[in-house]
Amino acid sequence: MLSIASRAVPARAFALALTLTFALQPALRPVAAQAAPRPMTFLDMQHLKSAGAPTPSPDGKWLLHTVSTPDWEQARSQTDLHLVSLQQGVSSSRQLTFTADKNETSPAWTRDGTMFAFLSNRDATGENGGNQVYLMRPDGGEARKVTSAAGGVSSFAFTRDGRWLVYRAGRTAQQQLYRLPMSALFTTEPEKLTSHAGGVVAWELAPDSRRAYFTGPDVDAADERLRREKKFTVDIRNAPTPLNSLWALDLEPVRAVRLTRDSSITVDNLVVSPDSRWVGFTGISSDRYARNITEEGINGDLFLLEAATGQVERLTNNREVSEGGLSFSPDGKWVAFSAPNDLTRYTMSNRRVYLRDVTARGGEWRKLGESFDGNVAVDFWSPDSRTIYFNEGVKATRQLLALDVARNTVKQVTQLPAALTVSRDDDAGVLLINYSDPATPPTLYTVASIERVGNKASWTQLSDVNPQLREIALGEEREITWTSTDGKPVGGVLNLPVGYREGQRYPLIVAIHGGPASADLLSFNGGYGSQVYAGAGYVVLKPNYRGSTNYGEAHRTAIVGNYFPQGYDDIITGVDHLIAQGIVDSSRMGMLGWSAGGHWSNWTLVNTDRFKAISSGAGTSNWISMYAQSDVQRNRQFYLGDKLPYDDFDAYWNQSPIKYISKAKTPTMIHVVEGDPRVPSPQSVELHMALKKLGVPTELFMYPGASHGIPDPRNRLVKSVSEMAWMDYYVRGRGERFNWRDVLGTVKGGADSSRANAGPTIVPDDR
């Protein structure tokens, strides 16, 4: 008879041992029933691991990737390296590093594929703290430390000829490039390649291994570093900064040559063509007050440099338009970029691909992809340079599409009810797929050829970092469509409760995505944790209202000039559709959202009292004050009528929820990060004060930080748990509005932390 040791063993191993015991001794007693899957909790979300940095070996047989394990209590994440066979898949996966409180990141194979390098802080102490480069064999053994750089190593790469390891190291704003010969990595002192004032900002090796290119400031901002070291830490808005220029670093003999001297731009986004003949970069205006900042980033224009002559060609001159970076075809013939269909002014028109013979200086650009009512981009090329592949949203999914360069036609390659992103490793030719659907967290796959990528059955799974989710009960999730007030179809994602029974009406949470130029997809646990709400017995509607992407240009731009009304109607008609379907109880409904989702929550607050509770996250209340407070202006101006608020205050005021705040009646919880640059916290303070004075139940949770999202996972847990408590209390009349015991119990491992830890109880609801 098998014996089971009394020491603690993993639950699944213990269950297996029990099964074997009963199989061998069937007369002892009947097999115990398997425990039913339990609902998902917010603490389950905090424990989700993630696979990243997939790196195929040069021969295409193996894949290195990272696995990051969150430690939400310590507000950090720990990362190790894993190896998996691209032929055998996840069954062959094994962990290579085991540093419990240190990290291994940025894996890269040596050119011959016999070893790999990575960055780690495993030996970080004193002056030589930070990451260093380590070398390891894929068949195991101890990693060997390669560098001991003061200030640590921030990035590294191998030259393609296999001769050198080049890396950037040093303290912030003082980092320089160094190299070591591969033939004597552990016996030779590193050679310093640059001594650039202000340090090296970005760099890239040329594929021919003869050069590196880098950007760096024209002057050393020593006073700026010194004043911060002396604790004069004031932040200056639009502070003057040194301009970055582009430099070439010849590797034999070592020599640095400055390539750009245009004082009107600062250089960013460096890329080298596969044949090493060309360098593309973005030039951002040197006038700090003329830079056009949008939610896509700081826009600039595109430039092309010929490596042999050093001649620079300006490719675009569109001050308001945001172009994507340059991309070169594998055969070296074409240069391409993505940009809006209208290059003359700021718009939200569909993005197209612009393509030209790279040698045709001053030549005409072909505009490609106009037949597709969506954004077209350059994610990767086919090896023969005839096809450009890109990943794009299609309604409530994300798919791979193909742009035929010669025919100028777009074809959808995948047709899966999921969110996927396909990429191609240029060195190994390996296709990688990051896949998620309502029952599958982000998972890595590979497929043998682009012709088979549309057939999921032919994929090979490479990662499985959250097996615990197989013991979690999930609500069914589906894509739905309804008709809005103007007769136009609107889509979204519906998450049904765990144990859903047709004919029974359930409480509703409307979870509104941000952006608004974004969309909710058929992916895992979207909508701010919709599966947790589904586990607690809620229906969750995630509407892709007017202003959302993935449904065509007209759908995305319908809110321009009149921001809220049509999107609001789309959301409300979606709610009415679920009520008419007999799914939702109209007397028990709540709404929540972040960023643009917070904007629409605030607009709902002042337009209806149909909802019993609202949670507004980082939402605007006053577009006039928001315009100047935010770090982006141009896109807000475009949405609100394309005039400055100083020229047309009414346009901004008439679309501000605070103008109508006296109509507010719904209990409203407000969440915001104190230093949020995108939707600054005074917007939430303004809303909170108004609701207080009007006697509307309200709470304001102000989180420390200086980001648009809550940076600390502990506070993200607080937000989620308090938000659900608010909904439970006002929508279903259960529990308390919020009690710190709900969160603190998770830290103590106590039994009172049901929302965060033990999971909500699913109670059949016959109302």
C-alpha positions in Angstrom: 0.0 0.0 0.0 1.2 3.5 -0.8 2.0 5.7 2.1 1.6 9.5 2.2 4.1 11.4 4.3 2.8 13.7 7.0 4.9 16.6 5.8 3.3 19.2 3.7 3.0 18.5 0.0 1.5 20.5 -2.9 -2.2 20.1 -3.1 -2.3 18.6 -6.5 0.5 16.1 -5.7 -1.5 15.1 -2.5 -4.6 14.6 -4.6 -2.7 12.4 -7.0 -1.3 10.3 -4.2 -4.8 9.9 -2.8 -6.1 8.8 -6.2 -3.3 6.2 -6.5 -4.0 4.9 -3.0 -7.7 4.4 -3.8 -6.9 2.8 -7.1 -4.7 0.2 -5.5 -7.0 -0.5 -2.5 -10.5 0.0 -3.9 -12.2 -1.8 -1.0 -11.0 0.7 1.6 -13.5 3.5 0.9 -15.1 5.4 -2.0 -13.1 8.1 -3.8 -13.8 11.6 -2.4 -15.7 13.9 -4.7 -13.5 16.5 -6.4 -13.9 20.0 -5.0 -16.0 22.2 -7.2 -14.2 25.1 -8.9 -14.4 28.3 -6.9 -15.1 31.8 -8.1 -12.3 34.1 -9.0 -11.2 36.8 -6.5 -9.2 40.1 -6.8 -6.4 38.4 -4.9 -6.3 35.8 -7.6 -5.7 38.6 -10.1 -2.8 39.9 -7.9 -1.2 36.4 -8.1 -1.2 36.0 -11.9 2.2 35.3 -13.4 3.2 36.5 -16.8 5.5 35.2 -19.5 7.5 37.6 -21.6 10.6 38.4 -23.6 10.3 35.3 -25.9 13.7 34.7 -27.5 14.2 31.9 -30.1 17.6 30.3 -30.5 19.3 31.0 -33.9 18.5 27.5 -35.1 14.8 27.9 -34.3 14.7 24.9 -32.0 14.5 26.5 -28.5 12.8 29.5 -26.9 14.0 31.4 -23.8 11.4 33.4 -22.0 10.9 35.1 -18.7 8.3 34.3 -16.1 7.4 37.2 -13.7 5.9 36.3 -10.3 4.2 39.2 -8.6 4.6 39.9 -4.9 1.7 42.2 -4.3 2.4 42.6 -0.6 6.0 43.9 -1.3 4.8 45.8 -4.4 7.4 44.1 -6.6 7.8 41.3 -9.1 10.4 38.6 -9.3 11.6 37.3 -12.7 13.3 34.0 -13.7 14.2 32.4 -17.1 12.6 29.4 -18.6 13.5 27.2 -21.6 11.1 25.4 -23.9 11.5 23.3 -27.1 9.7 24.9 -30.0 9.0 21.5 -31.4 7.8 19.7 -28.2 6.1 22.7 -26.6 5.1 23.3 -23.0 5.6 19.7 -21.9 9.3 20.3 -22.3 9.4 23.6 -20.4 11.9 23.9 -17.6 13.0 26.7 -15.3 16.7 27.7 -15.6 17.1 30.3 -12.8 15.9 30.2 -9.2 16.8 33.5 -7.5 14.0 33.9 -5.1 14.5 37.6 -4.4 16.5 38.7 -7.5 15.7 38.9 -11.2 17.0 37.5 -14.5 15.8 39.4 -17.5 16.6 40.3 -21.2 17.7 36.8 -22.4 19.8 36.8 -25.7 21.4 33.8 -27.4 25.0 33.9 -28.5 25.3 33.9 -32.3 26.3 30.2 -32.4 23.4 29.2 -30.2 25.5 27.3 -27.7 25.0 29.7 -24.8 22.8 32.6 -23.8 23.3 35.8 -21.8 21.0 37.7 -19.5 20.9 40.6 -17.1 20.6 39.9 -13.3 21.0 41.8 -10.1 21.8 38.5 -8.2 25.2 39.8 -7.0 24.3 43.4 -6.7 26.2 45.1 -3.8 27.6 48.6 -3.3 29.1 50.5 -6.2 28.8 47.5 -8.5 25.1 47.3 -7.9 22.4 47.0 -10.5 22.2 44.4 -13.3 25.3 42.7 -14.7 25.6 40.4 -17.7 25.8 36.6 -17.1 26.4 33.7 -19.4 24.8 30.3 -19.1 24.5 27.0 -21.0 20.9 26.0 -22.1 21.5 22.5 -20.8 21.9 23.9 -17.2 24.7 24.5 -14.9 25.8 27.7 -13.1 25.7 31.0 -14.7 29.0 32.9 -15.0 29.3 36.6 -14.3 30.7 38.5 -17.3 30.6 42.1 -16.2 31.2 44.0 -13.0 30.3 47.5 -14.3 29.9 50.4 -11.8 26.3 51.5 -11.9 25.2 48.3 -13.6 24.5 47.3 -17.2 21.3 48.6 -18.7 21.4 46.8 -22.1 23.6 44.5 -24.2 23.8 42.8 -27.6 26.1 40.5 -29.6 27.5 41.6 -32.9 26.2 39.4 -35.7 29.7 38.2 -36.7 29.9 36.6 -33.2 33.1 38.5 -32.2 31.9 41.0 -29.6 29.6 41.5 -26.6 28.6 45.2 -26.6 26.9 46.7 -23.6 25.8 50.0 -22.1 26.7 50.6 -18.5 27.1 53.4 -15.9 25.0 55.6 -13.7 21.9 57.4 -15.0 22.7 60.1 -17.6 26.3 59.0 -17.7 26.0 55.6 -19.4 28.6 54.7 -22.0 29.2 51.8 -24.4 31.7 49.0 -23.7 32.7 45.8 -25.4 34.3 42.4 -24.6 35.7 39.9 -27.1 33.7 36.7 -27.2 36.9 34.7 -27.5 38.1 36.0 -24.1 35.0 37.1 -22.1 36.3 36.2 -18.7 40.0 37.0 -19.2 39.9 40.5 -20.8 39.1 43.9 -19.3 36.2 45.7 -21.1 37.1 48.2 -23.7 35.3 51.6 -23.3 33.9 52.6 -26.7 32.4 56.0 -25.9 33.0 59.0 -23.7 30.0 61.0 -24.6 29.0 64.1 -22.7 25.7 63.3 -21.0 26.0 59.6 -21.8 24.5 57.3 -24.4 20.7 57.5 -24.5 19.8 54.9 -27.1 21.9 52.6 -29.3 21.7 49.9 -31.9 24.3 47.6 -33.6 24.4 47.6 -37.4 23.7 44.1 -38.8 27.0 44.2 -40.7 28.8 44.3 -37.3 31.0 47.2 -38.5 29.2 50.0 -36.6 26.9 51.0 -33.8 24.7 54.0 -33.9 23.7 55.9 -30.8 21.9 59.1 -29.6 23.1 61.3 -26.9 22.8 64.9 -25.6 24.9 67.6 -27.2 25.9 68.9 -23.7 26.3 67.3 -20.3 23.4 68.4 -18.1 25.7 68.3 -15.0 23.9 71.1 -13.2 20.6 69.2 -13.5 22.1 66.1 -12.0 23.8 68.0 -9.3 20.8 70.0 -8.2 18.8 66.7 -7.8 21.7 65.1 -5.9 21.5 68.2 -3.6 17.8 67.6 -3.1 16.6 70.5 -5.1 13.9 68.2 -6.6 11.4 70.7 -8.0 9.9 69.5 -11.3 9.7 72.1 -14.0 7.0 71.8 -16.5 8.3 71.8 -20.1 11.8 72.1 -18.7 14.6 72.8 -21.2 16.7 69.7 -21.9 19.8 69.2 -24.0 19.1 68.1 -27.6 20.0 64.6 -28.7 22.1 64.1 -31.8 22.7 60.9 -33.8 26.3 59.5 -33.8 28.0 56.6 -35.6 30.5 54.5 -33.7 32.9 52.6 -36.0 34.1 49.4 -34.3 37.3 48.9 -36.1 39.1 51.2 -35.6 37.0 52.7 -32.8 35.8 56.1 -33.7 32.7 58.2 -33.0 31.3 60.6 -35.6 28.5 63.0 -35.2 25.9 62.6 -38.0 23.2 65.2 -37.3 23.6 68.9 -36.6 20.1 70.2 -37.1 19.4 72.4 -34.1 15.7 72.4 -34.8 15.2 68.8 -33.8 16.2 66.3 -31.1 16.7 62.7 -32.3 14.6 59.8 -31.1 13.5 56.3 -32.3 16.6 54.9 -33.9 16.4 52.0 -36.4 19.0 50.5 -38.8 18.1 48.7 -42.1 18.8 45.0 -42.4 21.5 45.7 -45.0 23.1 48.4 -42.8 22.9 51.0 -45.6 20.3 53.2 -44.0 19.4 54.6 -40.6 15.9 55.9 -39.8 15.1 58.2 -36.9 12.4 60.6 -35.6 13.2 64.2 -35.1 11.2 66.0 -32.4 11.0 69.7 -32.3 13.7 71.3 -30.2 11.2 74.1 -29.2 9.9 72.6 -25.9 6.7 74.7 -26.2 6.0 73.7 -29.8 6.0 69.9 -29.2 2.6 68.4 -29.9 1.9 65.9 -27.2 -1.0 63.5 -27.6 -2.0 60.2 -25.9 0.2 58.4 -28.5 3.3 60.4 -27.3 5.3 63.3 -28.5 5.0 63.5 -32.3 7.9 64.2 -34.6 8.9 63.9 -38.2 10.8 61.1 -39.9 14.3 61.3 -41.3 16.5 58.9 -43.3 20.3 58.8 -43.2 22.4 57.1 -45.8 25.2 55.3 -43.9 27.9 55.6 -46.7 27.5 59.3 -47.3 26.0 60.6 -44.1 23.4 62.5 -46.1 20.1 63.1 -44.2 16.7 63.3 -46.0 13.7 64.7 -44.2 10.8 62.4 -45.1 7.9 64.1 -43.5 7.1 67.6 -42.3 3.8 67.3 -40.5 3.8 69.2 -37.3 0.5 67.9 -36.0 0.6 64.4 -37.4 1.9 61.4 -35.5 3.8 59.0 -37.7 5.0 55.5 -36.7 8.7 54.7 -36.9 10.4 53.7 -40.1 10.5 50.0 -41.2 12.8 48.5 -43.8 11.9 45.5 -46.0 14.1 42.4 -45.6 15.3 42.8 -49.2 16.5 46.3 -48.6 14.3 47.8 -51.3 11.5 49.5 -49.4 11.1 51.9 -46.5 7.7 52.3 -44.9 5.9 54.0 -42.0 2.3 54.2 -40.8 0.5 57.5 -40.3 -3.1 58.9 -40.5 -4.9 58.9 -43.9 -4.9 62.8 -43.7 -1.3 64.1 -43.3 -2.2 67.8 -43.5 -3.7 68.3 -40.0 -4.5 66.5 -36.8 -7.3 64.0 -37.3 -8.4 60.6 -36.1 -8.5 59.2 -39.6 -7.5 55.6 -40.1 -3.8 55.0 -40.2 -2.3 53.9 -43.5 1.1 52.5 -44.6 3.2 54.8 -46.7 5.9 53.1 -48.8 8.7 54.2 -51.1 11.8 52.8 -52.7 14.4 53.6 -50.1 16.9 55.0 -52.7 14.3 57.3 -54.3 15.4 60.5 -52.5 12.5 62.9 -52.6 10.4 60.4 -54.4 6.6 59.9 -54.1 5.1 57.7 -51.4 2.5 55.0 -52.1 -0.4 55.0 -49.7 -1.5 51.5 -48.9 -4.4 49.9 -47.1 -7.2 52.4 -47.9 -9.6 49.6 -48.7 -9.5 48.5 -45.0 -11.8 50.4 -42.6 -9.3 50.2 -39.7 -5.7 51.0 -38.9 -3.0 49.6 -41.0 0.6 49.3 -39.6 3.9 47.6 -40.1 4.4 44.9 -37.5 6.6 42.5 -39.6 7.4 41.7 -43.2 7.3 38.4 -45.1 10.8 37.2 -45.9 10.3 38.0 -49.6 9.2 41.5 -48.8 6.0 41.2 -50.6 3.6 41.2 -47.6 3.3 43.4 -44.6 1.7 41.8 -41.6 0.0 43.8 -38.8 -2.2 43.1 -35.8 -5.4 45.1 -35.5 -8.7 45.0 -33.6 -11.7 43.7 -35.4 -14.8 44.4 -33.4 -14.3 42.6 -30.0 -11.3 40.7 -31.2 -7.7 41.3 -32.2 -6.5 39.5 -35.4 -3.5 39.2 -37.8 -4.0 40.9 -41.1 -1.9 40.9 -44.3 -1.2 43.8 -46.6 -0.2 42.8 -50.1 2.4 45.4 -51.2 2.0 45.0 -55.0 -1.8 44.6 -55.1 -2.5 47.0 -52.2 -5.1 44.7 -50.7 -5.7 43.7 -47.1 -6.7 40.2 -46.1 -7.7 39.0 -42.6 -5.4 36.0 -41.7 -7.0 34.9 -38.5 -10.7 34.6 -37.5 -10.6 33.6 -33.9 -12.9 34.8 -31.0 -9.9 36.0 -29.1 -7.2 38.7 -28.7 -4.0 37.7 -30.3 -0.7 39.3 -31.4 1.6 37.6 -33.9 5.3 38.5 -34.3 8.2 37.1 -36.3 11.8 36.8 -35.1 13.9 38.0 -38.0 17.0 36.0 -37.1 15.4 32.6 -36.5 12.4 33.1 -38.7 10.2 31.8 -35.8 6.5 32.9 -35.6 5.3 33.7 -32.1 1.7 34.2 -31.0 0.6 35.8 -27.8 -3.0 34.6 -27.3 -5.8 35.3 -24.9 -9.5 34.5 -24.9 -12.2 34.6 -22.1 -11.0 31.3 -20.6 -7.2 31.7 -21.4 -4.8 34.1 -19.8 -2.1 35.5 -22.1 -0.2 32.4 -23.4 2.7 32.0 -25.8 2.4 29.7 -28.9 4.3 29.1 -32.1 3.3 27.9 -35.5 5.3 26.3 -38.3 4.3 28.7 -41.1 2.3 31.8 -41.8 -0.1 29.7 -43.9 -1.1 27.7 -40.8 -1.4 30.7 -38.3 -5.2 30.8 -39.0 -5.6 27.2 -37.7 -5.2 27.2 -34.0 -5.2 23.4 -33.9 -1.8 23.5 -35.7 -0.2 25.8 -33.0 2.3 24.6 -30.4 1.7 25.9 -26.9 4.9 27.2 -25.2 3.9 28.6 -21.9 1.4 27.7 -19.1 2.3 30.0 -16.2 -1.0 30.1 -14.4 -2.2 26.5 -14.1 -4.1 27.4 -11.0 -6.8 29.0 -13.1 -8.1 25.6 -14.1 -9.6 25.3 -10.7 -11.3 28.7 -11.0 -15.0 28.9 -12.1 -15.4 31.5 -14.9 -18.6 33.0 -16.3 -19.4 32.6 -20.0 -18.3 35.6 -22.1 -19.6 36.5 -25.5 -19.6 39.2 -28.1 -22.9 41.0 -28.5 -24.4 43.7 -30.7 -27.4 46.0 -30.2 -29.0 49.0 -31.9 -28.4 52.5 -30.6 -30.7 55.5 -30.7 -29.6 56.6 -34.2 -30.2 53.1 -35.6 -26.5 52.2 -35.8 -25.2 48.9 -34.5 -23.0 49.0 -31.4 -21.0 46.1 -30.1 -19.4 45.0 -26.9 -18.6 42.1 -24.6 -21.0 40.4 -22.2 -19.8 38.5 -19.2 -22.5 36.3 -17.7 -22.4 35.2 -14.0 -20.9 31.9 -12.9 -23.8 29.5 -12.8 -25.9 31.7 -15.1 -29.5 30.4 -15.4 -31.5 31.5 -18.5 -34.7 33.4 -17.5 -33.3 34.7 -14.2 -32.5 38.4 -13.9 -29.2 39.5 -12.4 -27.6 42.7 -11.1 -25.5 44.5 -13.6 -22.1 46.2 -13.7 -21.4 48.4 -16.7 -17.6 48.5 -17.1 -16.5 51.3 -19.4 -13.1 51.1 -21.1 -10.7 54.1 -21.3 -9.3 55.7 -24.3 -11.8 56.4 -25.7 -9.9 55.1 -28.7 -9.7 51.6 -27.4 -12.0 48.6 -27.2 -12.9 45.7 -24.9 -12.0 42.4 -26.4 -12.8 38.7 -26.0 -9.7 38.3 -23.8 -9.1 37.1 -20.2 -10.8 38.9 -17.3 -11.1 42.4 -18.9 -13.3 45.2 -17.8 -11.5 45.8 -14.5 -11.8 42.2 -13.3 -15.1 41.2 -14.9 -14.7 37.5 -13.9 -14.5 38.5 -10.2 -17.9 40.2 -10.6 -19.2 37.3 -12.6 -18.1 35.0 -9.7 -20.0 37.2 -7.3 -23.2 36.9 -9.3 -23.1 40.0 -11.5 -23.7 40.4 -15.2 -20.9 42.6 -16.7 -21.5 44.6 -19.8 -18.3 46.1 -21.5 -19.7 48.4 -24.3 -17.6 49.5 -27.2 -19.4 52.8 -27.5 -19.0 55.4 -30.2 -15.4 56.7 -29.9 -14.1 53.1 -29.6 -11.7 51.5 -32.0 -12.2 48.3 -34.1 -15.5 49.2 -35.6 -14.4 51.6 -38.3 -13.4 55.2 -38.6 -17.0 56.6 -38.5 -17.6 54.7 -35.3 -14.4 56.1 -33.7 -14.9 59.7 -34.8 -18.6 60.0 -34.2 -18.0 61.8 -30.9 -15.8 64.5 -32.3 -17.2 67.9 -31.6 -20.0 66.5 -29.3 -18.1 64.2 -27.0 -20.6 62.6 -24.7 -24.1 62.3 -26.0 -23.8 59.5 -28.7 -21.4 57.4 -26.6 -23.8 57.7 -23.7 -26.7 56.7 -25.8 -24.7 53.6 -27.0 -24.0 52.6 -23.4 -27.6 53.1 -22.2 -29.2 51.3 -25.2 -26.8 48.4 -24.4 -28.2 48.3 -20.9 -31.7 48.4 -22.2 -31.0 45.5 -24.6 -29.9 43.3 -21.7 -33.0 44.3 -19.8 -35.2 43.4 -22.8 -33.4 40.1 -23.1 -34.5 39.2 -19.5 -30.9 39.0 -18.3 -30.6 42.2 -16.2 -32.7 43.4 -13.2 -33.2 47.1 -14.0 -33.5 48.0 -10.3 -30.0 46.8 -9.5 -27.4 48.4 -11.8 -24.0 49.9 -11.2 -21.3 51.6 -13.4 -17.6 51.9 -13.2 -14.7 53.0 -15.4 -11.2 54.6 -15.5 -9.9 57.5 -17.6 -12.4 57.9 -20.5 -14.5 55.3 -18.6 -14.4 57.7 -15.7 -15.5 60.5 -18.1 -18.5 58.6 -19.2 -19.3 57.5 -15.6 -19.4 61.2 -14.6 -21.6 62.1 -17.6 -24.0 59.3 -16.6 -24.0 60.6 -13.1 -25.5 63.9 -14.3 -27.9 62.5 -16.9 -29.7 59.7 -15.1 -30.5 58.2 -11.7 -31.1 54.7 -13.1 -27.9 53.4 -11.6 -27.7 52.6 -7.9 -24.0 53.2 -7.7 -21.1 54.7 -9.7 -17.4 54.4 -9.3 -15.5 57.1 -11.2 -11.8 56.5 -11.8 -9.5 59.3 -13.1 -12.5 61.0 -14.8 -12.8 64.6 -16.0 -15.4 66.9 -14.5 -14.4 70.2 -16.1 -12.9 70.2 -19.6 -11.8 73.9 -19.3 -9.5 73.4 -16.3 -8.6 69.9 -17.6 -7.2 71.3 -20.8 -4.4 73.1 -19.0 -3.9 70.6 -16.1 -3.3 67.6 -18.4 -0.1 66.6 -20.2 -2.0 66.3 -23.5 -4.0 69.0 -25.3 -4.2 68.5 -29.0 -6.4 65.5 -29.0 -8.7 67.0 -26.4 -9.0 70.1 -28.5 -9.9 67.9 -31.5 -12.6 66.0 -29.6 -14.2 69.1 -28.2 -14.6 71.1 -31.4 -11.0 71.9 -32.5 -10.8 75.3 -31.0 -8.8 76.4 -28.0 -10.8 76.8 -24.8 -9.7 80.4 -24.7 -11.4 81.0 -28.0 -14.6 79.0 -27.2 -15.2 78.4 -23.5 -18.8 77.3 -24.2 -17.7 74.3 -26.3 -15.7 73.0 -23.3 -18.1 74.1 -20.6 -21.2 72.6 -22.3 -19.5 69.2 -22.5 -18.3 69.3 -18.8 -20.2 67.1 -16.3 -19.6 69.7 -13.6 -21.9 72.1 -15.4 -24.9 69.8 -14.7 -23.8 68.5 -11.3 -26.9 69.7 -9.5 -28.7 66.8 -11.2 -26.5 64.2 -9.6 -28.2 61.8 -7.2 -26.3 58.5 -7.5 -23.9 57.4 -4.7 -20.4 57.9 -6.3 -17.0 56.6 -5.3 -14.1 58.4 -6.8 -10.6 57.0 -7.4 -7.5 58.9 -8.7 -3.7 59.0 -8.4 -2.6 62.2 -6.8 0.0 63.1 -9.4 -1.8 61.7 -12.4 -0.5 63.7 -15.4 -3.1 62.6 -17.9 -6.4 63.3 -15.9 -5.0 65.3 -13.0 -6.5 64.7 -9.5 -8.1 68.2 -9.2 -10.7 66.9 -11.6 -11.7 64.3 -9.0 -11.4 66.8 -6.2 -13.8 69.1 -8.0 -16.3 66.4 -8.5 -16.0 65.1 -4.9 -16.5 68.6 -3.4 -19.6 69.2 -5.5 -21.2 65.9 -4.5 -20.4 66.5 -0.8 -22.1 69.9 -0.9 -25.1 68.4 -2.7 -25.5 65.7 -0.1 -24.9 62.8 -2.5 -23.1 59.9 -0.9 -19.5 60.0 -2.0 -16.0 58.9 -1.2 -12.7 60.0 -2.7 -9.7 57.6 -2.7 -6.5 59.5 -3.6 -3.6 57.1 -4.3 0.1 58.1 -4.1 2.0 58.2 -7.3 2.6 60.2 -10.5 1.1 57.9 -13.2 -2.2 57.6 -15.0 -2.8 54.2 -13.4 -2.4 53.1 -9.8 1.3 52.1 -9.5 1.3 50.1 -6.3 -0.4 46.6 -6.5 -1.5 46.9 -2.9 -3.5 50.0 -3.7 -4.8 48.4 -6.9 -6.2 45.8 -4.6 -7.7 48.4 -2.3 -9.4 50.1 -5.3 -10.9 46.8 -6.6 -12.1 45.6 -3.2 -13.6 49.0 -2.1 -15.3 49.4 -5.5 -17.0 46.0 -5.2 -18.0 46.8 -1.7 -19.6 50.0 -2.9 -21.5 48.1 -5.6 -22.6 45.4 -3.3 -23.9 47.9 -0.7 -25.8 50.2 -3.1 -26.8 47.9 -5.9 -27.7 44.7 -4.0 -28.1 46.1 -0.4 -25.4 43.8 1.0 -22.5 44.3 3.4 -20.8 47.6 4.2 -19.8 50.3 1.8 -16.2 49.5 2.6 -14.3 48.1 5.6 -10.5 47.9 5.9 -11.0 44.4 7.3 -11.7 43.3 3.7 -8.2 44.2 2.7 -6.2 43.8 5.9 -7.5 40.2 6.2 -5.6 39.3 3.1 -2.3 40.5 4.6 -3.0 38.6 7.9 -4.5 35.6 6.1 -7.6 36.2 8.0 -11.1 34.9 7.3 -12.7 38.3 7.0 -11.2 39.1 3.6 -13.9 37.5 1.5 -13.9 39.9 -1.4 -10.1 39.9 -1.9 -9.1 36.5 -0.7 -11.6 33.8 0.0 -13.8 34.8 -2.8 -17.4 36.0 -2.9 -20.2 33.6 -2.2 -22.5 33.0 -5.1 -26.1 33.3 -3.9 -29.0 32.4 -6.2 -30.9 35.6 -6.7 -34.6 35.2 -7.4 -35.6 38.8 -7.3 
